[in-house]
């Protein structure tokens, strides 16, 4: 990725990946099927947000992109849909990048956070989740070329965790959380406040990315 690169961010949600990547590239077309998610995304001059269902609609960006990036959402994209999107949008030598962040569960506050957010999670049923995308990418002719893994300790506030809960909830459960937002936020603050140190909660995270090439 260079300062001139153009990206297609699939299932962009509330724009977390796009707003991080835009500092390192030229332009991003960020696509998601949820109007509620897109409404939460921070606006930036070089990010275009588009509402489209990547599995049902033949989305085509205004230009061919250098790379397609999918953060924490490859399990929502059907293989045939990704193949179609790659053919329509990706340059011949372009890459597909799958990335995510894993939270450590050892922090004293994490069990309380998980208990409060679990009722709003779900939507995949019994579907097996392949977070790396390896099976999906292999089925459309892409193989892993490179990967990156970085671990660090983060200090976050309760507002960040509330926002993260909203950004990782989908469909009817996101609507339920939105309708219960004031109550949910108050319970989060009441429950997690005893764990604060100087207004922050510490957690260990690992961010990773896999670059696929055809």
Steps between C-alpha positions, in 0.01 A plus 500: 500500500627842403382857544340475153324165552124471459316248720161333500396435860233228503255469789652818640252532789555825684822578315760385752731346238443776245576782742821325605616423145425840347811642668710267284322496163337727246130411488260243647162379380338357814196276449252361750141379486396663828383860491525507881866399490586752230328777694751446783806518274722810535502702179829571325579679176652199324255234621181433304240301695257295291201297618487171308457133587822342378331159464199621300604802299746537214690789658765659280726777624555808280850371426702182532656473846848392601382286790185362659503500878260316734522554874330254738238420238621231258244262654221725366624488139407206278778361281309558174430859603864569582609353166252725320614807693867422430434461127307826485720716720851365561800578282672199346790515747283604795484328836219404736585574862320334790560659839368495853582575862477247781443614857664323790250363752721513810416856608297512823223704334461287189254246645265781602527659154428167333200435725350840414555474125418131438120551484551728198742275314428224250349465158719223360305209646702178476712621211868420533708817496830509309640833619812473280300461181739228381230264377298770329805655331636163387166414339524809275866454407682710761779374727677656798801707402593675824373564851549736788432461872549773761423484872479785746329622816228760453340739746138576413213679666145375548371713212732308267356168619144623456581611147672170424192310616288701256749448217507121537126436534290424195147484367213465744740486792653832404151648489431354844821650635422837344155498661655409835804722456452732800436212737786296354742792529405562862547133591840503329610806695370369832651156457838592354576819695648310799767361263616841375852619568546867422184482292623212283474123468803299390480214252737296287414483130646327197440649155567283196468514123541244222575612145359279222617503139374320189 
